[in-house]
Amino acid sequence: MIWKQKVGDSAMGKRFLGIKKTLEKSWSFPNLRLMKMNGLHRKLQSQFLGLWGFGLFFLVSGCIESIDNASDLCLNVPVVEAEGIKRVYFGPFRNQQSATELDTVVVENFGFNLELDLLTDTTQQPDPFFSSTNRIACQGIYTIRNISNISVILLEPFSDLPAGTDISYLLLTPNGQSISQLREFNRVSAYIGARLNFNPEKISRLRTRTFLFLRNGSQVFLDSTSPFLKPR
C-alpha cells in the first residue's frame, strides 16, 4: 500500500480540521458547565470523534493505492484473436524439456499445457478497460476476444472414463478454475496450464483432442498423447 497524501493537505482534510476547531471553540462557551451537567458535552464529543473518524476513513482510503496484484498494473493490454492451438505439451519439465509420450510420471506431478496461436497486430488499439496511464507495459499479456470455450475430449478410454468424455472439468488451472469454466480471456498470456484432478486406477495415458471453440461458431482442434501416468 502506498500513502499518497497527508490528511491535512487535501480539501476534505482541511474541512474536517475546520469542523474540529469550530467544535473546540463551542466547548468554551459559558454554558459548558451546564452541558457537562446534562451529559450533552460528552455526547457532542462522541459525535465529533465519530464524524472525524468517519471522514478520516474515506479520506485515507482515497489516498491509498494497492499494488498487491501485479497483473493489475499492466498498461495497454492489446486486444487479439486466437487462430488455433499451437501445441499441447506436458509437464513435469526436465532440463527445460517437456515430458514426452514415452515418459512415465506420477499423476500429481503431471501438467497439461496449451499454447494458443494468437493473431497479434502491433497497430491494434488496447482495451481501454484494462489500460491506465499509471500502469506499466507487460510483454505477452492480452485480451483474447474471440474464444468461447475450450474442451478436451478423450480419444481412448482412460481408467474408468470412456472415449468421448470431456475431461476439461478435471483440468484445473492455478487459480482453481477448470478449463471447462474458462469463458473470459482478459489479461492472459498465450499459455494455459492445468493439473489433472484425477487419480487413475493403473498406469495409463491420455489420448485427447483439444477443441478451441470460437465466438463466430467455428472450431479448431489438436490431438495429443500424454506421458504414461502413474497413480499416486
Protein Blocks (a to p, Z undefined) as FASTA:
>chain_A
ZZfbdfklpmklmmmmmmmmmmmmmmmpmklmmmmmnommmmmmmmmmmmmmmmmmmmmm
mmcccfkbmmlmpghiacdddfbdfbdcddddeehiacdfkbccdfklpccddddddddd
fkbccdfklgcfkbccdehiacdfkbfbdcdddfbdehjbcehiacklmpccfkopafkl
pmbdghiafbdcdddddddfbdcddddddddddfkopacdddddddddddZZ
